[in-house]
Amino acid sequence: MADVAAKERRILVAIDEGEESLYALTWCLKNVITKNSKDTLILLYAKPPRAVYTALDGTGYLFSSDIMATINKYSNDVADRVIEKARKICREQNSDVKVEARVENGDPRDVICETVEKLGVDVLVMGSHGYGWIKRVFLGSVSNHCAQHVKCPVLIVKKPKPSVGSK
Amino acid sequence: MADVAAKERRILVAIDEGEESLYALTWCLKNVITKNSKDTLILLYAKPPRAVYTALDGTGYLFSSDIMATINKYSNDVADRVIEKARKICREQNSDVKVEARVENGDPRDVICETVEKLGVDVLVMGSHGYGWIKRVFLGSVSNHCAQHVKCPVLIVKKPKPSVGSK
């Protein structure tokens, strides 16, 4: 068994616009990454593919190029905002940790699994209910899929609900 | 967000007779539990319920009481051996960590989820393919089920395969 703790670990946190993934990031910074560690934190944001937006149209018509450009702009803005929010959390929780941010296009399930493989990630950290319920209908459970397909350890973090029922 | 790292964390590791869960335990000791931490490691072994053995009979006949007694004895011996193996790993990896062992009867999915809830566990650690493929046919994927149902963060650890294909 390789002693992962002794080397510099590459910890990938999959982030999205939902609060749960940023909670997962915070939890990871508090519980997995120790102060003065040599870990590298990789923040990964996956921009959902065009097919998802097309499917959301629901009329069967393709969007015009104007609408697509607007959607792309919106999508880039969201990515920037999410990454900035995540970087801020990293600075607040552990200012020493080395942070890399990546934005990739594609189905989050594929993007996450491929990036984990490509970068030789040691731990994948995710929220359990990322990507909102509408997208989840199309994409399926991202965390579920990744937990089954990546080879490295996967940490799935749920944001505790104040006092609402478990459903 | 609660600062879990600052308090004494209760980390539950679900163990079984497979090597993967013991690998998950080792990984957890190296990567999650820091030296001199106040964490308590709870080793949980779930003895599969009688129904599973009955189902394995496959003839439709119930086992006699003699056979059941032998099976129960075997099942207790397995539990003892697994717990002892796990305790040894704990001693080797981190002799300071406080360890509690529990053996519970029942479907591992229910046992794990209920124990996590009852003990107010902060992190659940599991191998991804526990309980062997035969039992998995009856029980379904334990890690998958628990990841969906427990409220605390779940760490799923896969034992790397030497160089066999991903299937």
Interface residues (C-beta under 8 A of the other chain):
Chain A: M1 A2 D3 V4 A5 R9 Y23 A24 T26 W27 K30 N31 V32 T34 V123 S128 S143 N144 A147 Q148 K151 C152 P153 V154 L155 I156 V157 K158 P160 S166
Chain B: M1 A2 D3 V4 A5 R9 Y23 A24 T26 W27 K30 N31 V32 T34 V123 S128 S143 N144 A147 Q148 K151 C152 P153 V154 L155 I156 V157 K158 P160 S166
